[in-house]
Amino acid sequence: MTTATAVAAAPAARPVSVRRVYRFELVKLVSQWRIRLLLLACWLGPALFVAAVGRQSTLPTDTLFGRWMHATGWAGPLVTLGFAGSWALPLLTSVVAGDVFAAEDRLGTWRHLLVAARSPRRIFAAKALAGLTVLLLLVAGLAVSGAVGGLLAVGNHPLVGLDGRLLAPGDAALRVLLAWLCALAPTLALAGIGLLGSVALGRNPMGLLLPALVALVMQLAQMMPLPVGVRLALPGYAFLSWNGLFTGPAQLGPLLIGVAVALAWAAATTLLARLLFLRRDFTNPAHDGSGRRAVALGVLPLAALLAVTVGVLAPAAGGAGSGIGQDKVQRSVATAFAHLYRLQTAELNRPDVTEEQLRATAACDKGSSSVEPEGPGNDWRCVVTWHLPGVDATGTAVYQLDVAPDGRFVADGDGPKEVNGYFLVRTPTGDAPNPLWQFDGNVGLLPDPSKG
Amino acid sequence: MDTLLAVRASGITKCFGDVVALDGVDLEVAQGGIHGLVGPNGAGKTTLLGLLLGLAVADRGSLEILRTPVGRALAAPDGVAGFVDGPGLYPSLTARQNLAALAALRGPGAGTAGIDEVLDQVGLTDVADDRANGFSLGMRQRLGLAAALLTRPRLLVLDEPSNGLDPAGKRHVHGVLNRLAAEGTAVVLSSHRMDDLEALCSEVTILATGRVVFSGPLGKLAAENRELDYRIVTSDPAAARRVAAGTPGVRIADDGAERLVVRAPVPALDELVVRLVGAGVAVRELAPVVSPLEAAFLALTDQPQEDVR
């Protein structure tokens, strides 16, 4: 008869620490050529671009702060941020976060990793942290590279804000840093969506593309005439609302709401991804993480989150309106004009005047008289008036405005030629760009508290 | 006789939705033994190996690995290593980097074996610094084995480790497994290569549709099995045919010019050999046409032998 006796007991399973799995994940990520190339591109590309633009006569004036790239090095990182928010960051999150789980499905290494690390929870945490680390390195590269390139090529000069005010280099640097930090929030939201797609869709390429697709849909949505409450509830709004840091006073309301919404999305998507990952059966060969149920589990809670956010924000954001009203446009244009007039005065070597002395006002209308002066459109027209000390006559200048649904506007000078009708002004040292010819501005979308 | 057990499974049942992958499976694996798992595709071999590796938990039944009861949480106890569905390797890393990353995962105090040592054991020293994306299937299998050896396992679980191996690679792998078993490591492996299993395993378990149809030593399997076909090459085929025809329990299955194929149980075959020698006929070759394990596998899993032959 055989007597069965077990061998000396093995210690119970001791999961590998998150720190070790995190290091393992970083090694795997950084060993990929595409990640190395992306790191190189992010740390060198913006610097080369900003430096190249600094040496050209044409400026990317359709990009926010692009028209100031010859004036100061601090415009470079902001132009980079505008481009990054639209294209680079969604694509980077796709490549990094959208692939961090799917790569194991593609390589067939899940079982190997689970046997080695012994804890799906720790694997999830380590993978999310490793993806986040690489993403932060890429974002830091874009920001630092753009700033260094701008400062080296153009110099550390004051930056003209979206209200026309001159920001001292130190102040500009701080606001640039804050703007990039704010853009991290929607980047994290996209990264969370990437993790969710990577877990829920497995080998399906849609998982990889999900952050880029969501970002594209959000961009399209921001171009539509949506109610402000819906606009603010979209997780990508902070890619635009950092503009508010460059107005005076800073438009912090939309910015903070955008950041909070994005962080809520980042948390919700990451938690959902974790939930789906921990429910996965790694011995079932037919299960690669994808499936209708997984997709439903991932999508439905996010739809609910969007609905709740819209429900909370819509009343506070003034109901169904666009948030762009006649008063706000007039105030923004007049304020920016007054600041930029002083800049032009300094360029022309004329005696300085203060904004209080100028008493600039704007009278704006939209389209024909039958159209309500409200909402986005390129048919806004403003007549700015101002006064000079000791002069009885009132100065007037005309602007055509193109106001985007997100509140950003471009004011295009329509004369008189000596003030805002030509892109150059004649200064004692030669021709110089005319700051009043075209300028960017921003209209706060939330109701103005001072208006009661 | 006392048997030290590395695995003791009792009444293991595992379902995937409506599919019953394992249905009341009992399994005992002795420490220091090499245990083969055999079964047709879909028999539940990989699921069972996955349970041993802590990749899943059983729906019912009890499982004890290295004397540690496996609970409802994933992860096997320390001392278990191996792979199912092929080794997991990262193609952007070299063989050495793959192993170094795994060793780092375990930490410096985890008592891992040396990377060069395990690479040498599986015969991959020459390609240690090549990226794994250029490796053949056989090389990947050997690197997967090296990764498992890195943790100095007391229970090694391998799914089809002989896939894609050339003769040299096979020799390396067999050598490693035999040495590990001699040192006291229990090895559980699945394979469709009956020759490998017969060469390596002391015991086998045959699974069919999630149930155990045989479990025990290979010798017992051969004894339990009914008649087998044997090929006999002798110095005098005509005389051998006459002797075989006159031996009780022996039937002539095929009669070629140079060789004779007879169907007989083991005792009748022994009698035939005695009679041939007594008649002055030299026996130059005597071998089963289909190995005992393969024959048992085909019989116990209801596979037609003719199709395979």
Interface residues (C-beta under 8 A of the other chain):
Chain A: T2 T3 A4 T5 A6 V7 A8 A9 A10 P11 A12 A13 R14 P15 V16 S17 R20 V21 R23 F24 V27 K28 S31 Q32 W33 L107 G108 T109 W110 R111 H112 L113 L114 V115 A116 A117 R118 S119 P120 D281 F282 T283 N284 P285 A286
Chain B: M1 D2 T3 L4 L5 A6 R8 K14 F16 E28 Q31 T46 T47 G50 L51 L53 G54 L55 A56 E64 I65 L66 R67 T68 A73 L74 A75 A76 P77 D78 G79 V80 A81 G82 F83 V84 D85 G86 P87 G88 L89 Y90 P91 S92 L93 Q97 A101 L102 A104 L105 R106 G107 G144 A147 R154
